[in-house]
Amino acid sequence: MAKGFDFRQAPGHLIRRAHQVSVAIFMEETAAYDITPVQFAILNALIEDPGEDQVTLARKVAFDPATFGSVITRLEARGWVRREPDAVDRRRKLLSVTKEGAEVAQQTRRAVGKVQQRILGPLEGAEREQLLALLSRLVAGHQDAAAPEV
């Protein structure tokens, strides 16, 4: 009789576990700021490109557009993001970071730097570079499959 499938060595399982580790470390290091990884990404993406519309921003941070609006609503309620109708197309909502949101993003960057160090901690320098290169290639190779639907 054939042995069972060793899920512990399956790429999908290992990626899921790595994600769990990543989020747990993120939440520990940023606990004082009460921010999620997606919220952090949104704030930084908006600092980079203020006035982005919701659909484009959802794609940029690779987040499901169906639940993206609720994340923006939470950020807006905290006073970190402002949502305004586009002057040309009032149905389209443009987003920008408030002064408070920019301050939170700036303050959390040091903690997020520690997150990255802790995640890569078990690896040596060359292994860190190799992992990041391979993950970038993996994501790029599956860009269409992983793209959030709009």
N, C-alpha and C positions, 0 to 999 in steps of 0.2 A: 504494500500500500504506500502511495506517495506521501511524503511529508507535507505538512501544511505550508502555506505561503508565509515566508518570513517578512511580515509587514514592517518589522523594526528596521529593516534595511531598504525599504521601498522609498524612492525619492519623495513621493508625495507625503508619506508619513514623516520623514525627516524634515521636510520643509515646514510642515504643520507644526512640528515640535519646536523648530527653530523660531517660528513666528510666535509661538506661545512664550518661549524664553525671552524673545525680544520685547514683547508687550509687557511681560512681568517686570523686566528690568526697567523699561521706560516708566512704568507706573511707580516703581519704587523711587527712582531718581527724580521724578517730577512731581511727587506727591504734594509738595508745598504749593504747587501752582494749579492743581486740580485741572489738568489738561490731558487730552487723549492724543495719541500719535496722529490721528487724522486732523484734529483741531490744530495741532502744531504745524502740520504740513500746509493746511489751508492758510493760516496766518502768514507763514513765510512765503507762500506762493503769491498772496495778495500784496505783500510788501514788495516783492519782485515785480509784479504786474498789477498795479492798482487799477480798479475800474473794470475788472474781468467780469464777464457774465457767468451765471451759475453753471450753465451747461459746459462751457469751456473750462471753467475751474474744476468741475467734477472730473473731466477727462484728464486734466493736468495732474491732479493728485491721485488719479486712478481709483476713484471712489464711485460706488453705485449711485447713479443719479436719482433713483427712486427714493433713497433715504438721505440724499445730500441736503435737500431742503430743510429737513429737521435738524441736521447738524448746524446749518447756517442759522436757523432760528435760535438754537441754544447759544451760539456765539453772539448773535445780535442781542439776546436777552442779557448776556453778561456785559454788554457794552464794548465788545471787542471788534465787532464787524458792523458795518452800516450797509444796508441794502436799499438801493434807490432805483426807480424806473429809468430806463434808457429814454433820453429826450426824443430819439428818433422812433423807437418802437417801445411803447409804454408797457407792453406785455413782458418785455425782456428786463430782467433785474440785473443791475450792475452792483458789484460788491467792492468795498474798500475797507481797509483796516482803520480802526479808530486809533487815537493816540494811546489809549489804554491797551488796546490789542497789540500795538507795536511794542509797547513796554513789556508786556507779558512775553511776547515772542523773544525779545532781546534777553530778558531775564532767564528764560528757560533754555536758551542755547548752550550755556555752560553745562547745565544738567544733561542735556541731550548729547553733548560731547562725551560726558562720562558714560552715558548709555552705550554709545558706539564703542568706547574702549572696553567696557565690561563684556559686551557681546563678543567682541573679537579677542578677549583676554586669553582664552585657552590656546590660541594660535600664535605662531611665531610670525615675524615681520613678513617674510616671503609668502607664508601661507595666507596671511590676511589679504595681501594684494591679490593672490591667486583666487581666493574665495570671492572677493568683490568683483574681479574680472569675470569669473564664471557665472556668478549670479546676474551680473549685467547682461551677459551674453544669453543666458537662459531666458530672462525676462524679454529681451529684445527679440529673441527667436520665437516667442509666443505672444508677441504684442497684440496681434489680431484676436487670438483666443482669449486673452486676458482683458481686453479693452471693455470698460463699462458700456453697457448699451444705453443709448439715448433715444 
